Amino acid sequence: MTQRRGEKPTISIQEHMAIDVCPGPIQPIKQISDYFPRYPRGLPPTAPPALGRAGSLRSSASGCAGGLTCLLHVSSTATLGTLEFSLLYDQENNALHCTINKAKGLKPMDHNGLSDPYVKLHLLPGASKANKLRTKTLRNTLNPVWSETLTYYGITDEDMVRKTLRISVCDEDKFRHNEFIGETRIPLKKLKPNQTKNFYNCLEKQLPVSPCTLLQTHTHHRHLLYRPPQIDKTDDKSLEERGRIMISLKYSSQKCGLVVGIIRCAHLAAMDANGFSDPYVKTYLKPDENKKSKHKTAVKKKTLNPEFNEEFFYEIKYTELSKKTLEVTVWDYDIGKSNDFIGTLQLDSSCGTPVLSSLASGSRLKHWFDCLKNKDKKIERWHTLTNELPGSGFND
């Protein structure tokens, strides 16, 4: 076929399909089917190929045996990276140990094609500030190795049944908000007590917390709270937790008195605008006509998980102990104004206040009786604080 001067050369569709149209020298190809992705072994030929955001075929040219082109999962979780970690529930000490080992193939978030990743943990349901733990930040890497263990204290068997651990990987930015990379969630009921379980999970896109309610806790600070299934409104008050506290009790026959240890608190309610509190604990053995049995710990600044490790001594005959009630209150210290009440608990022979659930009151009752039955033995227990307002003898 002759071509006139000034005309562009025309190529028939048959000729077009017989050549490689990629940039570079025109070269013949062996098979036209090489243009199309092949299904990996075991995938039914009727399965549709994975589509990207623009509807284009998504494939990976590396990491596949025999040079076959592999399709990514429809959710595209592989593009976010994978996370290796392990979980251990220490039932005796009511602690959940989360060891964050390493991540691989994280999604680049910075202009240099790398990220500054860190991992944060969050127990659902629960207020984000009180339940949030995080690792250190590693700079300029997509394959970070943390080898760091984060521990939640005050975790009960009930928590292991109803709570879920959310593990998020984020990129830290100095001059703007940190960026979310991916997350994975583990229902704690999958764990067996005192047995370490290893995980190697693909990170997923940020999942919505449902059902959820966005609450305005302060004028400029918002929390996303996960709420469990609906319960009877009459029980709302009894289930409103304000944190956990670890207490030790021991009746010393040598000193003829009760030794009360305030060890630590966990997941306290945030009372300040910065999302934290400045907590301290007060103990009071009543009835006390002279009101001389009030003790107070030191104030711990800007924390929702304070560690106190302080002991108070009450001189009292053993026969009188069964008639006494130990009231423990937790407060947020404020300069120049009244301190904020966080939560309370009561230990005595009845522990039957209507505000407390049967499980909580049973735990308090058992702790008090174990102290009475085992002289000179220190007995430690975790207890749940409630929002029951303290009596007149406790106002700060």
LOFI-401523 format. One record per residue (C-alpha): residue number from 1; residue in three letters; x, y negated, z. Coordinates in nm, 3 decimals, decimal comma. Layout:
BEGIN
+-----+------+---------+---------+---------+
: pos : code :    east :   north :      up :
+-----+------+---------+---------+---------+
: NUM :  ALA :       X :       Y :       Z :
...
+-----+------+---------+---------+---------+
END
This chain:
BEGIN
+-----+------+---------+---------+---------+
: pos : code :    east :   north :      up :
+-----+------+---------+---------+---------+
:   1 :  MET :   0,000 :   0,000 :   0,000 :
:   2 :  THR :   0,139 :  -0,337 :  -0,104 :
:   3 :  GLN :   0,142 :  -0,630 :   0,135 :
:   4 :  ARG :   0,097 :  -0,987 :   0,020 :
:   5 :  ARG :   0,323 :  -1,263 :   0,146 :
:   6 :  GLY :   0,184 :  -1,433 :   0,465 :
:   7 :  GLU :  -0,041 :  -1,142 :   0,564 :
:   8 :  LYS :   0,009 :  -0,958 :   0,893 :
:   9 :  PRO :   0,076 :  -0,585 :   0,865 :
:  10 :  THR :  -0,224 :  -0,371 :   0,953 :
:  11 :  ILE :  -0,200 :  -0,040 :   1,138 :
:  12 :  SER :  -0,472 :   0,220 :   1,114 :
:  13 :  ILE :  -0,621 :   0,373 :   1,428 :
:  14 :  GLN :  -0,458 :   0,704 :   1,341 :
:  15 :  GLU :  -0,118 :   0,542 :   1,321 :
:  16 :  HIS :  -0,184 :   0,349 :   1,642 :
:  17 :  MET :  -0,264 :   0,665 :   1,842 :
:  18 :  ALA :   0,047 :   0,838 :   1,707 :
:  19 :  ILE :   0,299 :   0,587 :   1,843 :
:  20 :  ASP :   0,399 :   0,456 :   2,184 :
:  21 :  VAL :   0,276 :   0,098 :   2,215 :
:  22 :  CYS :   0,485 :   0,019 :   2,524 :
:  23 :  PRO :   0,746 :  -0,260 :   2,490 :
:  24 :  GLY :   1,064 :  -0,149 :   2,320 :
:  25 :  PRO :   1,143 :   0,049 :   2,008 :
:  26 :  ILE :   0,849 :   0,232 :   1,851 :
:  27 :  GLN :   0,889 :   0,598 :   1,929 :
:  28 :  PRO :   0,659 :   0,891 :   1,850 :
:  29 :  ILE :   0,508 :   1,083 :   2,139 :
:  30 :  LYS :   0,454 :   1,455 :   2,165 :
:  31 :  GLN :   0,095 :   1,453 :   2,289 :
:  32 :  ILE :  -0,172 :   1,187 :   2,310 :
:  33 :  SER :  -0,284 :   1,344 :   2,643 :
:  34 :  ASP :   0,034 :   1,210 :   2,802 :
:  35 :  TYR :  -0,148 :   0,876 :   2,825 :
:  36 :  PHE :  -0,395 :   1,023 :   3,075 :
:  37 :  PRO :  -0,335 :   1,132 :   3,438 :
:  38 :  ARG :  -0,336 :   1,500 :   3,515 :
:  39 :  TYR :  -0,526 :   1,642 :   3,809 :
:  40 :  PRO :  -0,310 :   1,794 :   4,081 :
:  41 :  ARG :  -0,324 :   2,167 :   4,136 :
:  42 :  GLY :  -0,634 :   2,278 :   4,325 :
:  43 :  LEU :  -0,845 :   1,974 :   4,229 :
:  44 :  PRO :  -1,155 :   2,069 :   4,024 :
:  45 :  PRO :  -1,142 :   1,935 :   3,666 :
:  46 :  THR :  -1,486 :   1,783 :   3,718 :
:  47 :  ALA :  -1,362 :   1,561 :   4,003 :
:  48 :  PRO :  -1,355 :   1,193 :   3,900 :
:  49 :  PRO :  -1,019 :   1,014 :   3,904 :
:  50 :  ALA :  -0,953 :   0,761 :   4,180 :
:  51 :  LEU :  -1,019 :   0,404 :   4,077 :
:  52 :  GLY :  -0,840 :   0,093 :   4,193 :
:  53 :  ARG :  -1,004 :  -0,243 :   4,266 :
:  54 :  ALA :  -1,016 :  -0,332 :   3,895 :
:  55 :  GLY :  -1,146 :   0,013 :   3,798 :
:  56 :  SER :  -0,810 :   0,126 :   3,657 :
:  57 :  LEU :  -0,674 :   0,474 :   3,712 :
:  58 :  ARG :  -0,444 :   0,500 :   4,013 :
:  59 :  SER :  -0,158 :   0,747 :   4,006 :
:  60 :  SER :   0,178 :   0,811 :   4,163 :
:  61 :  ALA :   0,473 :   0,908 :   3,952 :
:  62 :  SER :   0,694 :   1,031 :   4,234 :
:  63 :  GLY :   0,681 :   1,296 :   4,504 :
:  64 :  CYS :   0,491 :   1,554 :   4,295 :
:  65 :  ALA :   0,622 :   1,899 :   4,199 :
:  66 :  GLY :   0,687 :   1,962 :   3,832 :
:  67 :  GLY :   0,665 :   1,591 :   3,748 :
:  68 :  LEU :   0,285 :   1,595 :   3,754 :
:  69 :  THR :   0,109 :   1,265 :   3,812 :
:  70 :  CYS :  -0,078 :   1,275 :   4,146 :
:  71 :  LEU :  -0,386 :   1,074 :   4,223 :
:  72 :  LEU :  -0,410 :   0,883 :   4,547 :
:  73 :  HIS :  -0,697 :   0,940 :   4,783 :
:  74 :  VAL :  -1,002 :   0,730 :   4,701 :
:  75 :  SER :  -0,967 :   0,539 :   5,028 :
:  76 :  SER :  -0,609 :   0,444 :   4,929 :
:  77 :  THR :  -0,491 :   0,507 :   5,286 :
:  78 :  ALA :  -0,155 :   0,633 :   5,159 :
:  79 :  THR :  -0,066 :   0,283 :   5,043 :
:  80 :  LEU :  -0,081 :   0,156 :   5,404 :
:  81 :  GLY :   0,168 :   0,408 :   5,544 :
:  82 :  THR :   0,170 :   0,684 :   5,803 :
:  83 :  LEU :   0,218 :   0,677 :   6,181 :
:  84 :  GLU :   0,372 :   0,946 :   6,401 :
:  85 :  PHE :   0,278 :   0,943 :   6,770 :
:  86 :  SER :   0,188 :   1,169 :   7,064 :
:  87 :  LEU :  -0,063 :   1,148 :   7,349 :
:  88 :  LEU :  -0,054 :   1,301 :   7,698 :
:  89 :  TYR :  -0,324 :   1,277 :   7,964 :
:  90 :  ASP :  -0,169 :   1,316 :   8,311 :
:  91 :  GLN :  -0,480 :   1,425 :   8,500 :
:  92 :  GLU :  -0,321 :   1,428 :   8,845 :
:  93 :  ASN :  -0,196 :   1,070 :   8,821 :
:  94 :  ASN :  -0,487 :   0,940 :   8,609 :
:  95 :  ALA :  -0,251 :   0,814 :   8,339 :
:  96 :  LEU :  -0,261 :   0,826 :   7,960 :
:  97 :  HIS :   0,087 :   0,822 :   7,804 :
:  98 :  CYS :   0,105 :   0,708 :   7,441 :
:  99 :  THR :   0,441 :   0,763 :   7,273 :
: 100 :  ILE :   0,476 :   0,571 :   6,947 :
: 101 :  ASN :   0,752 :   0,743 :   6,752 :
: 102 :  LYS :   0,778 :   0,597 :   6,402 :
: 103 :  ALA :   0,600 :   0,490 :   6,085 :
: 104 :  LYS :   0,678 :   0,556 :   5,720 :
: 105 :  GLY :   0,599 :   0,375 :   5,399 :
: 106 :  LEU :   0,423 :   0,076 :   5,552 :
: 107 :  LYS :   0,261 :  -0,176 :   5,323 :
: 108 :  PRO :   0,493 :  -0,476 :   5,258 :
: 109 :  MET :   0,348 :  -0,793 :   5,411 :
: 110 :  ASP :   0,631 :  -1,049 :   5,366 :
: 111 :  HIS :   0,776 :  -1,224 :   5,061 :
: 112 :  ASN :   1,094 :  -1,017 :   5,084 :
: 113 :  GLY :   0,897 :  -0,697 :   5,026 :
: 114 :  LEU :   0,932 :  -0,588 :   5,391 :
: 115 :  SER :   0,742 :  -0,631 :   5,719 :
: 116 :  ASP :   0,804 :  -0,705 :   6,087 :
: 117 :  PRO :   0,584 :  -0,429 :   6,231 :
: 118 :  TYR :   0,463 :  -0,361 :   6,582 :
: 119 :  VAL :   0,195 :  -0,130 :   6,724 :
: 120 :  LYS :  -0,085 :  -0,230 :   6,958 :
: 121 :  LEU :  -0,321 :  -0,003 :   7,151 :
: 122 :  HIS :  -0,679 :  -0,073 :   7,251 :
: 123 :  LEU :  -0,923 :   0,148 :   7,444 :
: 124 :  LEU :  -1,281 :   0,141 :   7,319 :
: 125 :  PRO :  -1,516 :   0,051 :   7,472 :
: 126 :  GLY :  -1,346 :  -0,223 :   7,672 :
: 127 :  ALA :  -1,241 :  -0,587 :   7,673 :
: 128 :  SER :  -0,950 :  -0,634 :   7,433 :
: 129 :  LYS :  -0,719 :  -0,828 :   7,668 :
: 130 :  ALA :  -0,757 :  -0,584 :   7,957 :
: 131 :  ASN :  -0,699 :  -0,274 :   7,745 :
: 132 :  LYS :  -0,436 :  -0,398 :   7,500 :
: 133 :  LEU :  -0,080 :  -0,267 :   7,506 :
: 134 :  ARG :   0,184 :  -0,324 :   7,240 :
: 135 :  THR :   0,530 :  -0,213 :   7,138 :
: 136 :  LYS :   0,828 :  -0,429 :   7,053 :
: 137 :  THR :   0,855 :  -0,581 :   6,704 :
: 138 :  LEU :   1,107 :  -0,437 :   6,458 :
: 139 :  ARG :   1,232 :  -0,675 :   6,189 :
: 140 :  ASN :   1,251 :  -0,629 :   5,812 :
: 141 :  THR :   1,155 :  -0,265 :   5,773 :
: 142 :  LEU :   0,885 :  -0,046 :   5,620 :
: 143 :  ASN :   1,003 :   0,263 :   5,811 :
: 144 :  PRO :   1,026 :   0,150 :   6,176 :
: 145 :  VAL :   1,135 :   0,381 :   6,459 :
: 146 :  TRP :   1,002 :   0,264 :   6,797 :
: 147 :  SER :   1,036 :   0,571 :   7,024 :
: 148 :  GLU :   0,843 :   0,374 :   7,286 :
: 149 :  THR :   0,597 :   0,504 :   7,547 :
: 150 :  LEU :   0,301 :   0,288 :   7,657 :
: 151 :  THR :   0,093 :   0,397 :   7,955 :
: 152 :  TYR :  -0,266 :   0,331 :   8,057 :
: 153 :  TYR :  -0,321 :   0,369 :   8,432 :
: 154 :  GLY :  -0,650 :   0,440 :   8,607 :
: 155 :  ILE :  -0,781 :   0,672 :   8,335 :
: 156 :  THR :  -1,042 :   0,914 :   8,469 :
: 157 :  ASP :  -1,194 :   1,234 :   8,333 :
: 158 :  GLU :  -1,505 :   1,031 :   8,249 :
: 159 :  ASP :  -1,294 :   0,796 :   8,038 :
: 160 :  MET :  -1,148 :   1,091 :   7,850 :
: 161 :  VAL :  -1,497 :   1,197 :   7,750 :
: 162 :  ARG :  -1,638 :   0,863 :   7,634 :
: 163 :  LYS :  -1,343 :   0,646 :   7,525 :
: 164 :  THR :  -1,154 :   0,621 :   7,197 :
: 165 :  LEU :  -0,796 :   0,504 :   7,151 :
: 166 :  ARG :  -0,749 :   0,258 :   6,865 :
: 167 :  ILE :  -0,391 :   0,235 :   6,735 :
: 168 :  SER :  -0,319 :  -0,058 :   6,503 :
: 169 :  VAL :  -0,002 :  -0,145 :   6,313 :
: 170 :  CYS :   0,047 :  -0,518 :   6,250 :
: 171 :  ASP :   0,302 :  -0,750 :   6,094 :
: 172 :  GLU :   0,433 :  -1,028 :   6,317 :
: 173 :  ASP :   0,459 :  -1,378 :   6,172 :
: 174 :  LYS :   0,627 :  -1,665 :   6,355 :
: 175 :  PHE :   0,451 :  -1,950 :   6,178 :
: 176 :  ARG :   0,102 :  -1,808 :   6,122 :
: 177 :  HIS :  -0,137 :  -1,542 :   6,248 :
: 178 :  ASN :  -0,009 :  -1,187 :   6,265 :
: 179 :  GLU :  -0,136 :  -0,969 :   5,980 :
: 180 :  PHE :  -0,314 :  -0,637 :   6,011 :
: 181 :  ILE :  -0,157 :  -0,344 :   5,820 :
: 182 :  GLY :  -0,360 :  -0,037 :   5,918 :
: 183 :  GLU :  -0,510 :   0,160 :   6,204 :
: 184 :  THR :  -0,609 :   0,505 :   6,326 :
: 185 :  ARG :  -0,850 :   0,609 :   6,602 :
: 186 :  ILE :  -0,837 :   0,910 :   6,833 :
: 187 :  PRO :  -1,135 :   1,014 :   7,052 :
: 188 :  LEU :  -0,977 :   1,102 :   7,386 :
: 189 :  LYS :  -1,205 :   1,405 :   7,423 :
: 190 :  LYS :  -0,978 :   1,577 :   7,169 :
: 191 :  LEU :  -0,698 :   1,586 :   7,428 :
: 192 :  LYS :  -0,650 :   1,862 :   7,683 :
: 193 :  PRO :  -0,530 :   1,760 :   8,031 :
: 194 :  ASN :  -0,155 :   1,783 :   8,088 :
: 195 :  GLN :  -0,086 :   1,891 :   7,729 :
: 196 :  THR :   0,103 :   1,673 :   7,482 :
: 197 :  LYS :  -0,061 :   1,649 :   7,140 :
: 198 :  ASN :   0,134 :   1,524 :   6,838 :
: 199 :  PHE :  -0,024 :   1,327 :   6,554 :
: 200 :  TYR :   0,092 :   1,233 :   6,205 :
: 201 :  ASN :  -0,188 :   1,017 :   6,068 :
: 202 :  CYS :  -0,238 :   0,810 :   5,756 :
: 203 :  LEU :  -0,325 :   0,451 :   5,840 :
: 204 :  GLU :  -0,667 :   0,330 :   5,734 :
: 205 :  LYS :  -0,816 :  -0,008 :   5,663 :
: 206 :  GLN :  -0,960 :  -0,198 :   5,958 :
: 207 :  LEU :  -1,280 :  -0,023 :   6,061 :
: 208 :  PRO :  -1,580 :  -0,216 :   6,192 :
: 209 :  VAL :  -1,668 :  -0,159 :   6,556 :
: 210 :  SER :  -2,032 :  -0,052 :   6,554 :
: 211 :  PRO :  -2,247 :  -0,122 :   6,737 :
: 212 :  CYS :  -2,066 :  -0,435 :   6,853 :
: 213 :  THR :  -2,133 :  -0,776 :   6,997 :
: 214 :  LEU :  -1,915 :  -1,083 :   6,962 :
: 215 :  LEU :  -1,911 :  -1,254 :   7,299 :
: 216 :  GLN :  -1,790 :  -1,606 :   7,374 :
: 217 :  THR :  -1,579 :  -1,553 :   7,684 :
: 218 :  HIS :  -1,423 :  -1,900 :   7,678 :
: 219 :  THR :  -1,467 :  -2,217 :   7,478 :
: 220 :  HIS :  -1,187 :  -2,123 :   7,240 :
: 221 :  HIS :  -1,136 :  -1,751 :   7,297 :
: 222 :  ARG :  -1,352 :  -1,469 :   7,156 :
: 223 :  HIS :  -1,342 :  -1,094 :   7,215 :
: 224 :  LEU :  -1,488 :  -0,816 :   7,006 :
: 225 :  LEU :  -1,642 :  -0,567 :   7,245 :
: 226 :  TYR :  -1,742 :  -0,213 :   7,158 :
: 227 :  ARG :  -2,061 :  -0,107 :   7,331 :
: 228 :  PRO :  -2,163 :   0,252 :   7,404 :
: 229 :  PRO :  -2,509 :   0,384 :   7,316 :
: 230 :  GLN :  -2,797 :   0,191 :   7,469 :
: 231 :  ILE :  -2,889 :   0,269 :   7,827 :
: 232 :  ASP :  -3,176 :   0,179 :   8,049 :
: 233 :  LYS :  -3,159 :  -0,192 :   8,132 :
: 234 :  THR :  -3,224 :  -0,119 :   8,496 :
: 235 :  ASP :  -2,884 :   0,054 :   8,511 :
: 236 :  ASP :  -2,685 :  -0,224 :   8,342 :
: 237 :  LYS :  -2,568 :  -0,378 :   8,668 :
: 238 :  SER :  -2,454 :  -0,046 :   8,815 :
: 239 :  LEU :  -2,237 :   0,024 :   8,509 :
: 240 :  GLU :  -2,072 :  -0,318 :   8,483 :
: 241 :  GLU :  -1,708 :  -0,245 :   8,554 :
: 242 :  ARG :  -1,464 :  -0,521 :   8,649 :
: 243 :  GLY :  -1,147 :  -0,309 :   8,642 :
: 244 :  ARG :  -0,981 :  -0,032 :   8,838 :
: 245 :  ILE :  -0,777 :  -0,031 :   9,159 :
: 246 :  MET :  -0,548 :   0,231 :   9,307 :
: 247 :  ILE :  -0,563 :   0,255 :   9,687 :
: 248 :  SER :  -0,386 :   0,478 :   9,940 :
: 249 :  LEU :  -0,528 :   0,566 :  10,281 :
: 250 :  LYS :  -0,349 :   0,725 :  10,578 :
: 251 :  TYR :  -0,437 :   0,747 :  10,943 :
: 252 :  SER :  -0,113 :   0,739 :  11,142 :
: 253 :  SER :  -0,147 :   0,930 :  11,469 :
: 254 :  GLN :   0,192 :   0,798 :  11,579 :
: 255 :  LYS :   0,093 :   0,432 :  11,536 :
: 256 :  CYS :  -0,275 :   0,493 :  11,617 :
: 257 :  GLY :  -0,403 :   0,305 :  11,319 :
: 258 :  LEU :  -0,512 :   0,304 :  10,955 :
: 259 :  VAL :  -0,257 :   0,227 :  10,684 :
: 260 :  VAL :  -0,414 :   0,085 :  10,367 :
: 261 :  GLY :  -0,198 :   0,065 :  10,056 :
: 262 :  ILE :  -0,283 :  -0,157 :   9,762 :
: 263 :  ILE :  -0,079 :  -0,003 :   9,482 :
: 264 :  ARG :  -0,197 :  -0,149 :   9,152 :
: 265 :  CYS :  -0,493 :  -0,260 :   8,942 :
: 266 :  ALA :  -0,576 :  -0,187 :   8,580 :
: 267 :  HIS :  -0,803 :  -0,337 :   8,311 :
: 268 :  LEU :  -0,918 :  -0,628 :   8,528 :
: 269 :  ALA :  -1,173 :  -0,875 :   8,396 :
: 270 :  ALA :  -1,018 :  -1,188 :   8,246 :
: 271 :  MET :  -1,112 :  -1,504 :   8,437 :
: 272 :  ASP :  -0,886 :  -1,772 :   8,285 :
: 273 :  ALA :  -0,903 :  -1,953 :   7,950 :
: 274 :  ASN :  -0,584 :  -1,780 :   7,831 :
: 275 :  GLY :  -0,757 :  -1,441 :   7,847 :
: 276 :  PHE :  -0,574 :  -1,332 :   8,164 :
: 277 :  SER :  -0,607 :  -1,368 :   8,543 :
: 278 :  ASP :  -0,382 :  -1,444 :   8,840 :
: 279 :  PRO :  -0,507 :  -1,161 :   9,062 :
: 280 :  TYR :  -0,461 :  -1,082 :   9,428 :
: 281 :  VAL :  -0,636 :  -0,837 :   9,662 :
: 282 :  LYS :  -0,798 :  -0,884 :  10,002 :
: 283 :  THR :  -0,886 :  -0,606 :  10,248 :
: 284 :  TYR :  -1,123 :  -0,631 :  10,541 :
: 285 :  LEU :  -1,218 :  -0,367 :  10,799 :
: 286 :  LYS :  -1,568 :  -0,437 :  10,928 :
: 287 :  PRO :  -1,750 :  -0,484 :  11,146 :
: 288 :  ASP :  -1,496 :  -0,723 :  11,293 :
: 289 :  GLU :  -1,640 :  -0,979 :  11,532 :
: 290 :  ASN :  -1,314 :  -1,175 :  11,559 :
: 291 :  LYS :  -1,248 :  -1,160 :  11,183 :
: 292 :  LYS :  -0,882 :  -1,081 :  11,238 :
: 293 :  SER :  -0,865 :  -0,780 :  11,009 :
: 294 :  LYS :  -0,840 :  -0,971 :  10,682 :
: 295 :  HIS :  -0,522 :  -0,910 :  10,479 :
: 296 :  LYS :  -0,414 :  -1,049 :  10,146 :
: 297 :  THR :  -0,158 :  -0,941 :   9,886 :
: 298 :  ALA :   0,072 :  -1,166 :   9,686 :
: 299 :  VAL :  -0,061 :  -1,330 :   9,369 :
: 300 :  LYS :   0,049 :  -1,180 :   9,039 :
: 301 :  LYS :   0,056 :  -1,435 :   8,757 :
: 302 :  LYS :  -0,102 :  -1,396 :   8,415 :
: 303 :  THR :  -0,180 :  -1,024 :   8,410 :
: 304 :  LEU :  -0,476 :  -0,788 :   8,397 :
: 305 :  ASN :  -0,270 :  -0,490 :   8,511 :
: 306 :  PRO :  -0,089 :  -0,607 :   8,826 :
: 307 :  GLU :   0,131 :  -0,388 :   9,042 :
: 308 :  PHE :   0,133 :  -0,479 :   9,414 :
: 309 :  ASN :   0,275 :  -0,187 :   9,621 :
: 310 :  GLU :   0,180 :  -0,351 :   9,953 :
: 311 :  GLU :   0,058 :  -0,184 :  10,274 :
: 312 :  PHE :  -0,158 :  -0,321 :  10,558 :
: 313 :  PHE :  -0,196 :  -0,175 :  10,904 :
: 314 :  TYR :  -0,517 :  -0,172 :  11,113 :
: 315 :  GLU :  -0,484 :  -0,071 :  11,477 :
: 316 :  ILE :  -0,787 :   0,142 :  11,554 :
: 317 :  LYS :  -0,872 :   0,459 :  11,743 :
: 318 :  TYR :  -0,933 :   0,764 :  11,530 :
: 319 :  THR :  -1,276 :   0,819 :  11,686 :
: 320 :  GLU :  -1,382 :   0,468 :  11,581 :
: 321 :  LEU :  -1,274 :   0,503 :  11,221 :
: 322 :  SER :  -1,592 :   0,681 :  11,109 :
: 323 :  LYS :  -1,793 :   0,376 :  11,219 :
: 324 :  LYS :  -1,587 :   0,131 :  11,013 :
: 325 :  THR :  -1,613 :   0,013 :  10,654 :
: 326 :  LEU :  -1,317 :  -0,091 :  10,443 :
: 327 :  GLU :  -1,407 :  -0,369 :  10,201 :
: 328 :  VAL :  -1,164 :  -0,441 :   9,917 :
: 329 :  THR :  -1,207 :  -0,745 :   9,695 :
: 330 :  VAL :  -1,003 :  -0,869 :   9,398 :
: 331 :  TRP :  -0,978 :  -1,240 :   9,322 :
: 332 :  ASP :  -0,833 :  -1,470 :   9,057 :
: 333 :  TYR :  -0,618 :  -1,745 :   9,208 :
: 334 :  ASP :  -0,685 :  -2,099 :   9,082 :
: 335 :  ILE :  -0,499 :  -2,415 :   9,176 :
: 336 :  GLY :  -0,714 :  -2,706 :   9,292 :
: 337 :  LYS :  -1,048 :  -2,522 :   9,282 :
: 338 :  SER :  -1,226 :  -2,222 :   9,425 :
: 339 :  ASN :  -1,079 :  -1,885 :   9,341 :
: 340 :  ASP :  -1,282 :  -1,664 :   9,108 :
: 341 :  PHE :  -1,428 :  -1,335 :   9,226 :
: 342 :  ILE :  -1,330 :  -1,041 :   9,001 :
: 343 :  GLY :  -1,464 :  -0,727 :   9,169 :
: 344 :  THR :  -1,507 :  -0,523 :   9,484 :
: 345 :  LEU :  -1,539 :  -0,174 :   9,630 :
: 346 :  GLN :  -1,637 :  -0,033 :   9,968 :
: 347 :  LEU :  -1,503 :   0,273 :  10,148 :
: 348 :  ASP :  -1,683 :   0,423 :  10,444 :
: 349 :  SER :  -1,878 :   0,729 :  10,553 :
: 350 :  SER :  -2,184 :   0,642 :  10,346 :
: 351 :  CYS :  -2,062 :   0,461 :  10,031 :
: 352 :  GLY :  -2,425 :   0,444 :   9,939 :
: 353 :  THR :  -2,481 :   0,090 :   9,821 :
: 354 :  PRO :  -2,740 :   0,084 :   9,543 :
: 355 :  VAL :  -2,506 :  -0,104 :   9,311 :
: 356 :  LEU :  -2,272 :   0,191 :   9,280 :
: 357 :  SER :  -2,331 :   0,482 :   9,046 :
: 358 :  SER :  -2,347 :   0,831 :   9,196 :
: 359 :  LEU :  -2,010 :   0,919 :   9,041 :
: 360 :  ALA :  -1,838 :   0,611 :   9,182 :
: 361 :  SER :  -1,991 :   0,647 :   9,528 :
: 362 :  GLY :  -1,897 :   1,015 :   9,534 :
: 363 :  SER :  -1,534 :   0,932 :   9,463 :
: 364 :  ARG :  -1,527 :   0,670 :   9,741 :
: 365 :  LEU :  -1,694 :   0,902 :   9,988 :
: 366 :  LYS :  -1,451 :   1,183 :   9,916 :
: 367 :  HIS :  -1,151 :   0,951 :   9,956 :
: 368 :  TRP :  -1,272 :   0,831 :  10,295 :
: 369 :  PHE :  -1,348 :   1,183 :  10,423 :
: 370 :  ASP :  -1,015 :   1,317 :  10,296 :
: 371 :  CYS :  -0,844 :   1,046 :  10,499 :
: 372 :  LEU :  -1,040 :   1,143 :  10,812 :
: 373 :  LYS :  -0,969 :   1,514 :  10,767 :
: 374 :  ASN :  -0,597 :   1,481 :  10,690 :
: 375 :  LYS :  -0,415 :   1,281 :  10,956 :
: 376 :  ASP :  -0,070 :   1,147 :  10,871 :
: 377 :  LYS :  -0,116 :   1,226 :  10,503 :
: 378 :  LYS :  -0,119 :   0,951 :  10,243 :
: 379 :  ILE :  -0,401 :   1,001 :   9,995 :
: 380 :  GLU :  -0,409 :   0,796 :   9,675 :
: 381 :  ARG :  -0,715 :   0,747 :   9,456 :
: 382 :  TRP :  -0,826 :   0,529 :   9,164 :
: 383 :  HIS :  -1,158 :   0,350 :   9,210 :
: 384 :  THR :  -1,378 :   0,137 :   8,986 :
: 385 :  LEU :  -1,446 :  -0,223 :   9,084 :
: 386 :  THR :  -1,802 :  -0,348 :   9,050 :
: 387 :  ASN :  -1,956 :  -0,693 :   9,024 :
: 388 :  GLU :  -2,133 :  -0,669 :   9,360 :
: 389 :  LEU :  -2,097 :  -1,007 :   9,526 :
: 390 :  PRO :  -1,908 :  -1,000 :   9,857 :
: 391 :  GLY :  -2,078 :  -1,081 :  10,184 :
: 392 :  SER :  -2,040 :  -1,399 :  10,383 :
: 393 :  GLY :  -1,731 :  -1,268 :  10,557 :
: 394 :  PHE :  -1,548 :  -1,238 :  10,226 :
: 395 :  ASN :  -1,601 :  -1,569 :  10,053 :
: 396 :  ASP :  -1,269 :  -1,717 :   9,953 :
+-----+------+---------+---------+---------+
END
